[in-house]
Amino acid sequence: MGRFYDSMLKNCKSVGLLNPKRILLGISLILMFEIGTLDKVFAESKIERARAAVGQYIRAGEFEKADKLLIKLIAAGDAPSNYLRALLIVKKRLGGTQDEIKRHLCVASEQGYSRANTLLEKLDVRCDVLADDKTETDPKPRNENQITVKQPEIATKWLKAAPKAGYGIYSGGSGVAINANGMFITNHHVIDGCSLPTVVYQQLRGKAKVLMASEPLDMALLQVDAPTPNFAKFDQADYALGEALYAAGYPLSPSLGDDLKFSQGILMSARDDERGLISNGFLVTDLTIGNGSSGGPVLSEDGLLRGLVSRVWIIGEALEGLENSRMSENLTGVVSGLEILKQLRSFDKQIPQVYEGARQPLRSREIARLAETVTVKIECITYD
């Protein structure tokens, strides 16, 4: 640096530039350039050291330290950290991790990280190409927002809300996103006694808080500190006898596989008040459901939220011993969407989203694809 300044002084003398003000200005510009370059070098060096430290933590089995450092890297917009995060999941996460691994690696691949592509090939995983999978009659999720969590910035926020590694899953059910701010509803009995509830939304898991719950109505409101661009809007129209209904959820998982299950049925009674064996706030349907479907959405033919799957009534057992009782069919009880709306509005009017546009009946395949974007798994985890 000394030789540089000597050379500069000689040049200045030769052209008559030894004006003190000009010299100070020149030195200031040089120092600004040098400091800016050093800051950049230090920043890049810090990221490199952090990446190396994550690898060392993983190899040493110190997964919690690696997890915290990875979150910081992701928050700083460091794309390779998504790949390292996936490595951590491969090493440590329990239960249902394959979808999470795929999602994180696909995000890293989209961001141009070549080593993520290498691992995808080794795992024989193909990332979904949503554009190629669409039909001309692609469903409209009634939320005017077709963004999915496949976008890196959304996935990153979900990663920040993820539980730390090393947990186990001991119970769960289904649920549905109801606005863009990480709000979900499910059954009360799904989260009853659950100290650490989590939500799996489009294959990303986040820790959830229970904001409100109603045991009589068998519903609960949860929130994850992450965005939910795809969500179901409520239908506030009166119920009609015989209207078509569609249920979505994750029954008997993993016995029947971890994929979403979908069924079609009808509304067998237009009433949701108390009558006979039926409690206030419940609808009677013939929808086919199973263990794990609880809390899943029940949608109308317009793709709007009509209620939540709640329970199965075994009519033969309920009527046993009564004269002339030969009915043996099982019926599905659904929590009334209109009653849920009342509860949510009394808690916070801004939470529920109600559809007020023109009605457009959808085909069952379109409703199923809509359900795939808004239905979630609710899982209780433990570190015991």
C-alpha positions, 0 to 999 in steps of 0.5 A: 500500500505504501508503494501505491501512495508513493506512486500516486504522489509522484504522479500528482507532482508531475501534473501539479495536483499537490493540492491538499484538498484534492489529496484528502479527497483522493485518499478518502475515496481509496479508503472507502473502496478498501473498507467496502471490499473488506466488508464484503470479504468478511461477510462472505467469509462468515457465511463460508465458516457458518456452512463449514460449521453446520457440516461439522455439527451434523457429522458430530451429531450435534443436530440442535446446534446445526438446526439453529445455525441453518435457520440463521443462514436461511434468514440471510438468504443463503441458498445452499443452506436449504440443501444442508437443512435437508441433510439434517432432516435425512439424519434426524427427523422422524416420521413422515419425513420423505415429503419434507425432504423432497420439498426442501431439496426441490426448493434448493434445486429451484434456487440453482444449488447443483448438489441438491440435484445430485441428492435428488437423483440419488433418492430417485425423487422427481420435483413436481412441475405444477405448470405441466400438471394443470388442465384447462379447467384448473380449479379456482381455490376461491382465494384469488391467490395461486401462489404456493409454498413452492416459492423459496421465500414462503418455504423459508418462513415455514422453516423458521416455524419448524420444530427443532429436530428429534421429535416423535409423533404420537397422535394427529388428525386433519385440518384446513387453512382458513386465511393467508396468515397461518390460521387453521381449524380442526377438531377439538378432540384432535388437539385435546391433550396435545402440548406440542401441536404442529401443522403440515401444510403443503409438506412443510411443518410448523409449530402451532399455537391453539388460539381458541377451542370449543369442546361442545362444537368440537372445533379449535383454531390454530396458528402457525407463524408462517404464510398460507397463500392457499386457503378455503373460504367459508360458504355462508349460504343456508344448507340444502337437503341433498346438497353434494359434499366432499370430504378430505383428510388423512385417514389411517395414515400410514396404514393407507399411505400418507397421501390425501384421501377424498370422498363424496357424499350428500347432506342428509339433513338440512338442520344443524340444531339439536335433535334426537341423538344429534348435538347442536351445531352438527350436520348429518351426512353419508360421507366416507371417512376414517380415523385421521380424517377428523378435522378435515374440510367438508367442501361444497360443489363450489369448492367452499368450506361447509364444515369439518369432519368430526365423527362417525355415528354407528346407528345400529349401536345407538338404537340397540334395544329399541323396538323396530330398530333395524337401521345399521348404516353408519353416518358421518357427523360434520361440524356446521360451517355456519356455527364455526363462522359464529365462533370465529367471528365472536373471537376475531371478525378478521379471521374467517374469509367468506366467499361472496363472488359468483357461484361456479360448480366444479367437477369432483376432480377440480374440488379434489385438487383444491383440497390438496392445497388447503388440507393439512395434517395436524400432528402432536409431537413429543421429545420424550 
